[in-house]
């Protein structure tokens, strides 16, 4: 593969990398990763960073009523921005 073709393949792979990682699939079988040491190294670095980030703070469960609080805040914000209607 020529250098330009390889760079193009790397750019295409890297542009899809967030979705690939987010999918939870095992990327070891990805054809591009099998052929490209540069992208394998990038993925390894990203996995190391993600693992270190997970170790910084313990996971926190949101309160049960979080979505209710968000919905209420949105309704209140909407009501605050709506013009008052004059009585008929």
C-alpha positions in Angstrom: 0.0 0.0 0.0 1.4 3.4 -0.8 1.9 6.0 1.9 -0.9 8.2 0.7 -3.3 5.3 0.5 -2.2 4.2 4.0 -2.7 7.7 5.4 -6.2 7.8 3.8 -7.1 4.5 5.3 -5.8 5.7 8.7 -7.8 8.9 8.5 -10.9 7.0 7.6 -10.4 4.5 10.4 -9.6 7.2 13.0 -12.7 9.2 12.0 -14.8 6.1 12.8 -12.9 5.2 16.0 -15.2 7.0 18.5 -18.2 5.0 17.2 -16.2 1.8 17.1 -15.0 2.2 20.7 -18.5 3.3 21.8 -20.0 0.2 20.2 -18.3 -2.1 22.7 -17.2 -4.4 19.9 -13.8 -6.2 20.1 -11.7 -4.2 17.7 -8.8 -6.7 17.6 -10.4 -8.3 14.5 -10.7 -5.1 12.6 -8.8 -5.5 9.3 -7.2 -2.1 9.4 -5.9 -2.6 13.0 -4.4 -5.9 11.9 -2.4 -4.2 9.2 -1.6 -0.8 10.8 0.8 -0.6 13.7 0.2 3.1 14.0 -3.5 2.8 14.5 -3.0 -0.1 16.9 -0.7 2.1 19.0 -3.3 4.9 18.9 -6.0 2.6 20.1 -3.8 1.2 22.9 -3.0 4.7 24.0 -6.7 5.6 24.0 -7.6 2.5 26.0 -4.8 3.4 28.6 -6.1 6.9 28.9 -9.7 5.7 29.3 -8.6 3.2 32.0 -6.7 5.8 33.9 -9.7 8.2 33.8 -12.0 5.5 35.2 -9.6 5.0 38.1 -9.5 8.7 39.0 -12.9 8.8 40.7 -15.3 6.1 41.6 -18.5 5.9 39.6 -21.4 7.8 41.0 -24.9 6.7 40.6 -27.3 9.6 39.8 -30.2 10.2 42.1 -33.4 8.4 41.2 -35.3 11.6 40.5 -32.6 13.3 38.3 -34.6 13.1 35.1 -37.6 14.6 36.9 -35.5 17.4 38.2 -34.1 18.1 34.6 -37.6 18.0 33.2 -38.9 20.4 35.8 -36.0 22.8 35.2 -36.7 22.7 31.5 -40.4 23.4 32.0 -39.6 26.3 34.4 -37.1 27.8 31.9 -39.7 27.6 29.1 -42.4 29.2 31.3 -40.0 32.0 32.2 -39.3 32.8 28.6 -42.9 32.7 27.4 -44.6 36.1 27.1 -47.5 36.5 29.5 -50.9 36.4 27.8 -53.4 39.1 28.5 -56.7 37.8 29.9 -59.5 37.8 27.3 
